[in-house]
Amino acid sequence: MDTIVYLKNMLRDKQVASFTPTSIFGIKKVCDKIDFRKKNVIIEYGPGTGVFTRYLLDNLTPDSTIILIERNVEFVNILQNAFRDPRLVIYHESAENVVELLARSSIKNADYIISGIPFSFLPHPLRNTIVKKSAECLRPGGKFLAYQTFFQLDKFLKDYLDMHFKKVRTEFCIRNAPPIRIFEAIK
C-alpha cells in the first residue's frame, strides 16, 4: 500500500524521490546509530508515510520526542491519521525552517536528525542552508543521519556535511530498493 502512495506522489510532486518507502533493512541500518536507551529528541525530515516514524516510536523511551517535518500535504495527512502519540509533533513545513520549528516546540537542541529528503533535487544554497541549520540545532555529539540513493555524488550532500560537521562517515545498504548510501555526521 505504501508503494502505491509513493508512486502517486512521485507523479504529482517532483520533490518526492523514491517510488517506495525505505526497507526494514535500511531503517535498521540508519537507526543502529541511535542510542534508544535514553531520552531523545529526534527530528525527521521527509518522513513520507512514516516507516521510520513507526520504528522510532516502537523503540524510543516514553519521555522522548519526535518532530516530523514534511512538506508534502498528502504525506502530512497520512501521518496525522496514522499516528496518535503524545511524543510526536508534525509540521507541514520545509527542513530549512528547522531552527524555528524546534524553538516553536520549546526544545533547545535535538539529539538526532534523520533525513530522507533528496538533496540532489535541491539547489546549492538550499542544501547548504538545511545542513548548516541542522548542525545548529543539534546538541554537541548529536548526529545528522541521512540516507540517499546509492549513486548520489558527494557534491549533493557529503561535501556540505564535511563543511558543517566535525566527523562524517558513510556506508551502503544494498538490501533496499534502490540501494541507499547512509551518512552519519557528528557535531
Disulfide bonds with the S-S distance in Angstrom:
none
